[in-house]
Amino acid sequence: MKAAELFDVSGHVAFVTGAASGLGLAMAEVMADNGAHVVMSDIDPDTLESHTRRLAEAGASVEGVELDVADLAALRATIDNAAETRGRLDAVFANAGISAGPSYLRDGGQIDAIDLAKWDEVVHVNQTSVFATVQAAARHMKRQRSGRIVVTSSIAGLQSEHLVGYAYAVTKAAVINLVRQAAMELAPYNVTVNAVAPGPFFTNIGNGRLNDPEAVKAFTDMVPMGRIAEPSELQGLALLLASPAGSFITGTAIPIDGGCTAG
């Protein structure tokens, strides 16, 4: 089979959370560029509108929906509407997430200083809303007996990570086990569930702290390839997991990290 057929998502309907920037935008772009209709959701309406307009003007089939994934009722309703409007739901990217604040190397990040209100906020967005996204997607995909679900985790969910906050690391580990559990249940329905586990990428998470030269150096130093990745470098893996090429991949978390987890 030729590559064009293996990675063909033309006519598919994809839903992406956190799609106005970073990895979510990269996921939306690669799906749209390869023929899918993409529902792009994000909490930032202005940036979302700018990117959906840009992609539409380039010929892509996209629509933008303002969404705060912390509002679980709105999240479910938005996914339901996307599926019902288009009559199908082929790929869902549960990507939206937030930073947990400083690591234990910085003031306020030590375990005895963690603010429980902030902990609860991060758990709600990075873990509970991801579960709700997978849950809503599964309802439609089980009925149609097909689908691809892709969760954004992190290498911080695979190993201890001294540059991120506690709640971030814990929630990114939790969603990997969610992926494994859901993959087992949904496999008989021809629905695959996988996680991508990025290493350092230039994104807006952490309030853009990768604009800080000190932070850039710290993250660069941990990567064997000696650099931080661009969001577009995740696109090949995202398309693989959402396309026919990924039909027998399920229940796994795939690092994309420049070698960080190899040692």
C-alpha positions as CSV (number, residue, x, y, z in Angstrom):
1,M,0.0,0.0,0.0
2,K,1.3,3.4,-0.9
3,A,1.9,6.1,1.8
4,A,-0.9,8.3,0.4
5,E,-3.4,5.5,1.2
6,L,-1.8,4.5,4.5
7,F,-2.1,8.0,5.9
8,D,-5.3,9.0,4.1
9,V,-7.8,10.7,6.5
10,S,-9.8,12.5,3.8
11,G,-13.4,12.8,4.8
12,H,-12.7,11.9,8.4
13,V,-14.0,14.1,11.2
14,A,-11.5,15.0,13.9
15,F,-11.9,16.9,17.2
16,V,-8.9,18.5,18.9
17,T,-8.8,20.2,22.3
18,G,-6.3,22.9,23.0
19,A,-6.1,23.5,19.3
20,A,-5.2,27.2,19.2
21,S,-1.5,26.8,19.8
22,G,1.4,24.4,20.3
23,L,0.9,20.6,19.9
24,G,-2.9,20.9,19.5
25,L,-2.5,23.3,16.6
26,A,0.0,21.0,15.0
27,M,-2.4,18.1,15.4
28,A,-5.3,20.1,13.9
29,E,-3.1,21.3,11.0
30,V,-1.8,17.9,9.9
31,M,-5.3,16.4,10.0
32,A,-6.7,19.3,8.0
33,D,-3.8,19.3,5.6
34,N,-4.5,15.6,4.8
35,G,-8.2,16.0,4.1
36,A,-10.0,15.7,7.4
37,H,-12.7,18.0,8.7
38,V,-11.3,19.3,11.9
39,V,-13.2,20.8,14.8
40,M,-10.7,22.9,16.7
41,S,-11.6,23.8,20.3
42,D,-9.7,26.1,22.7
43,I,-10.2,28.4,25.6
44,D,-8.6,31.3,23.7
45,P,-11.2,32.5,21.1
46,D,-9.2,35.2,19.4
47,T,-6.2,33.0,18.7
48,L,-8.5,30.1,17.7
49,E,-10.4,32.3,15.2
50,S,-7.1,33.5,13.7
51,H,-5.9,30.0,13.0
52,T,-9.2,28.6,11.8
53,R,-9.5,31.5,9.4
54,R,-5.9,31.0,8.2
55,L,-6.5,27.3,7.6
56,A,-9.8,27.8,5.9
57,E,-8.3,30.4,3.6
58,A,-5.7,27.8,2.6
59,G,-8.5,25.4,1.6
60,A,-8.8,23.3,4.8
61,S,-12.1,22.1,6.2
62,V,-12.0,23.5,9.8
63,E,-14.2,25.1,12.4
64,G,-13.4,26.7,15.7
65,V,-15.3,26.3,18.9
66,E,-14.5,28.2,22.1
67,L,-14.3,25.6,24.9
68,D,-12.9,25.4,28.4
69,V,-12.3,21.7,29.0
70,A,-12.7,22.3,32.7
71,D,-16.5,22.7,32.0
72,L,-17.2,19.0,31.6
73,A,-20.8,19.5,30.5
74,A,-19.7,21.9,27.7
75,L,-16.9,19.6,26.7
76,R,-19.3,16.6,26.3
77,A,-21.9,18.7,24.5
78,T,-19.3,20.1,22.1
79,I,-18.0,16.6,21.2
80,D,-21.6,15.3,20.8
81,N,-22.4,18.2,18.5
82,A,-19.4,17.6,16.3
83,A,-20.3,14.0,15.9
84,E,-24.0,14.6,15.4
85,T,-23.5,17.4,12.9
86,R,-21.1,15.5,10.7
87,G,-22.7,12.1,11.3
88,R,-19.4,10.5,12.5
89,L,-16.4,11.0,14.7
90,D,-13.2,9.4,13.5
91,A,-10.4,10.9,15.6
92,V,-10.3,12.7,18.9
93,F,-7.2,14.4,20.3
94,A,-7.5,14.9,24.1
95,N,-4.7,17.5,24.1
96,A,-5.6,20.4,26.3
97,G,-3.6,20.8,29.5
98,I,-2.1,23.2,31.9
99,S,1.2,23.6,33.8
100,A,1.4,22.7,37.5
101,G,3.7,25.5,38.4
102,P,7.3,25.2,39.5
103,S,9.3,22.1,40.0
104,Y,10.7,21.1,43.3
105,L,13.9,22.8,42.3
106,R,12.2,26.2,42.7
107,D,10.5,28.0,45.6
108,G,6.9,26.9,46.0
109,G,7.4,23.7,44.1
110,Q,8.5,21.4,46.9
111,I,6.1,18.7,48.1
112,D,5.4,20.4,51.4
113,A,4.6,23.7,49.7
114,I,2.2,22.5,47.1
115,D,-1.1,24.5,47.2
116,L,-4.0,21.9,47.1
117,A,-6.3,24.3,45.3
118,K,-3.7,24.4,42.4
119,W,-3.3,20.7,42.6
120,D,-7.1,20.2,42.2
121,E,-7.2,22.6,39.3
122,V,-4.4,20.7,37.4
123,V,-6.0,17.3,38.2
124,H,-9.3,18.5,36.9
125,V,-7.9,19.8,33.6
126,N,-5.1,17.4,32.9
127,Q,-6.8,14.2,34.2
128,T,-10.6,14.5,34.7
129,S,-11.2,16.5,31.5
130,V,-9.1,14.0,29.5
131,F,-11.2,11.2,30.9
132,A,-14.4,13.1,30.0
133,T,-13.0,13.6,26.5
134,V,-12.2,9.9,26.0
135,Q,-15.6,9.0,27.5
136,A,-17.5,11.3,25.2
137,A,-15.5,10.0,22.2
138,A,-16.0,6.4,23.1
139,R,-19.8,6.7,23.2
140,H,-19.9,7.7,19.5
141,M,-17.0,5.4,18.4
142,K,-18.5,2.3,20.0
143,R,-21.7,2.9,18.1
144,Q,-20.0,3.3,14.7
145,R,-17.4,0.5,15.6
146,S,-14.4,2.5,14.6
147,G,-12.3,5.4,15.8
148,R,-9.0,6.8,17.0
149,I,-8.4,8.4,20.4
150,V,-5.1,10.2,21.0
151,V,-4.2,11.6,24.5
152,T,-1.3,14.0,25.0
153,S,0.7,12.8,28.0
154,S,4.4,13.6,28.5
155,I,7.7,11.9,29.2
156,A,7.0,13.2,32.8
157,G,4.3,10.6,32.9
158,L,6.9,7.8,32.1
159,Q,9.7,8.7,34.4
160,S,10.5,11.2,37.2
161,E,11.0,14.6,35.8
162,H,12.7,17.3,37.9
163,L,11.8,20.3,35.6
164,V,8.0,20.1,36.0
165,G,5.6,20.4,38.9
166,Y,4.2,17.5,40.9
167,A,0.6,17.7,39.7
168,Y,1.7,17.8,36.1
169,A,3.9,14.7,36.4
170,V,1.2,12.8,38.3
171,T,-1.6,13.6,35.9
172,K,0.5,12.8,32.8
173,A,1.2,9.4,34.4
174,A,-2.5,8.9,35.2
175,V,-3.7,9.4,31.7
176,I,-1.3,6.8,30.4
177,N,-3.0,4.2,32.5
178,L,-6.4,5.6,31.3
179,V,-5.2,4.9,27.8
180,R,-4.3,1.3,28.6
181,Q,-7.6,0.7,30.3
182,A,-9.7,2.3,27.6
183,A,-7.7,0.5,24.9
184,M,-8.6,-2.9,26.4
185,E,-12.3,-2.1,26.5
186,L,-12.6,-0.4,23.1
187,A,-10.4,-2.8,21.1
188,P,-13.4,-5.1,20.2
189,Y,-15.1,-2.1,18.7
190,N,-12.1,-1.3,16.4
191,V,-11.3,1.8,18.4
192,T,-7.7,2.5,19.2
193,V,-6.5,4.5,22.2
194,N,-3.0,5.8,22.5
195,A,-0.9,8.5,24.1
196,V,1.9,10.6,22.8
197,A,4.5,11.4,25.3
198,P,6.4,14.5,24.2
199,G,9.7,15.7,25.6
200,P,10.6,19.4,25.5
201,F,8.7,21.2,22.7
202,F,8.3,24.9,22.1
203,T,4.7,25.5,23.3
204,N,2.8,28.0,25.4
205,I,2.3,25.6,28.4
206,G,3.8,27.1,31.6
207,N,2.9,30.6,30.5
208,G,5.5,30.5,27.8
209,R,8.5,29.9,30.1
210,L,10.4,28.5,27.1
211,N,10.9,32.1,26.1
212,D,13.2,32.3,29.2
213,P,16.8,31.5,28.1
214,E,17.5,29.8,31.5
215,A,14.6,27.5,31.0
216,V,15.5,26.8,27.4
217,K,19.0,25.8,28.5
218,A,17.7,23.5,31.2
219,F,15.4,21.7,28.9
220,T,17.9,21.6,26.1
221,D,20.5,20.0,28.4
222,M,18.2,17.1,29.1
223,V,17.8,16.2,25.4
224,P,20.4,13.9,23.9
225,M,19.7,15.5,20.5
226,G,20.7,18.8,22.0
227,R,17.6,20.9,21.1
228,I,14.0,21.5,21.9
229,A,11.5,20.4,19.2
230,E,9.1,22.4,17.2
231,P,5.4,21.4,17.4
232,S,5.4,20.4,13.7
233,E,7.7,17.6,14.6
234,L,4.8,15.8,16.4
235,Q,2.7,15.8,13.2
236,G,4.0,12.6,11.8
237,L,3.2,10.6,15.0
238,A,-0.2,12.3,15.3
239,L,-1.2,11.4,11.8
240,L,0.1,7.9,12.2
241,L,-2.1,7.2,15.2
242,A,-5.2,8.8,13.6
243,S,-4.9,7.2,10.2
244,P,-5.2,3.7,8.7
245,A,-1.4,3.3,9.2
246,G,-2.0,3.1,12.9
247,S,-4.8,0.5,12.8
248,F,-3.0,-2.1,14.9
249,I,-1.4,0.3,17.5
250,T,-3.4,0.6,20.7
251,G,-2.9,0.9,24.5
252,T,0.6,2.4,24.2
253,A,2.3,5.7,25.1
254,I,4.9,6.6,22.5
255,P,7.7,8.9,23.5
256,I,8.7,11.6,21.1
257,D,11.5,13.2,23.0
258,G,14.8,13.4,21.1
259,G,16.1,10.5,23.1
260,C,15.3,11.6,26.7
261,T,13.8,8.3,27.8
262,A,16.4,6.2,26.0
263,G,19.0,6.3,28.8
